[in-house]
Amino acid sequence: MQLGSSFGWLWSAYAVSTYGTWIAFGAFPLIAVQVLHSPAFAVSLLEATGLAVAAIVAVPLGPWVEHRAKRPVMVATDLARFLAMASIPIAYFLGLLTYGQLLVVSVIAGASSIVFTAASGAYLKHLVRSDHLLVANGRFEGTSWVATAAGPPLGGALLGLLGPVVTVAVDALSFLLSALGVRRIRGDDVAAPRDPAVRFRATDLLDGWRFILDDRVLRRLFLNSVTVSGLIMATVPLLAVLLLGEYQFPAWQYGLAFGIPALGGFAGARLSTRLVARYGRHRVMTLSGWLRSIFPLGLAFTQPGTSGLLTVIVVEGLLITCMGIFNPINATERLQRTPPDHAARVLTAWSVSSKLAQAILMVAWGVIATLTDSLTAITASGVLLVATPLLLPKRTHMPEPEAAASAEGVRAAPEGIRTAS
């Protein structure tokens, strides 16, 4: 299925920045430890604070993005991330790098990523026909998981050869290339009209959340997605402590434990469209949603040695495969149920909530691990995840007004933009 050259440039821009981000995965904690000699608490604070503050900063930007042409917003956020990231290697070579700069860059990059995601999601809805959104989202999802598998090992090799800030420089360059890719997109843009007689109110900041909570299906998908991602991300630093610290896994085995399973995400994303065509969207989403919440409980059986490594690879592989199937369906359902003039606000609210939940649960699970141990905290997350599928919607058919709004959004796109066959 051909989605058109404009989609190809958008996909390419996403791919290059995603690979850059995963090549630089873990770079900030590494720099904080090896270059700035920061204590463990400061490293944890850097991760959690960056997520939380970036999410809060992004809140007022959702309504702003809604009424702006989306391509210039994407280019601007890419350039903001390029400049912020590029400041790290420059400051390092000048001997001026500080912990505060890492924190500021983390916030700028995080907030820019949320805004870029909102703008690109709204633009994708404008760019691609509604019945082709699942294919488009599947390609984004598959790209993300391949980058997850390939990026960290490549980043580790670059770090070993060229030093602690080289991957940040690569990440900065990837955002510049992404901006150039977005600039190559041709055709018209999309921006929700704004009545100049209507003044902006502080309550407008909550429009994205209001729309999500007013739609029964979106509300349940939102609560499920935010809870699941928060509980899964809360265990990521604990798994590092467990495998690298308590169980003394070599770094290459730790990378293997998460690199191989990421290929399952690519396979799941490739299967998603076929499974939906054969079994129906709701059935596939429900089953993959249940399975992705059950498999993490298997991490409770992680032990030292080869058996523990195999346990993590198998459990993470099954989990990520199910995520690869579920995520494109979830993203498609969200876009199709959201009218074009609310897309940026809804996507911003969704991203902000996910980042805040992840930050809060990371801190909470750090406390639990301190009071008990890492494996007990990981097991507690797995137990809670088992209950999260109860939040999934029981039906996902689109109400008539929303289906009409989605169809209207597709009809409004000019033929040059809507090439999809």
Beta strands, then each sheet from edge to edge (+ up, - down):
end
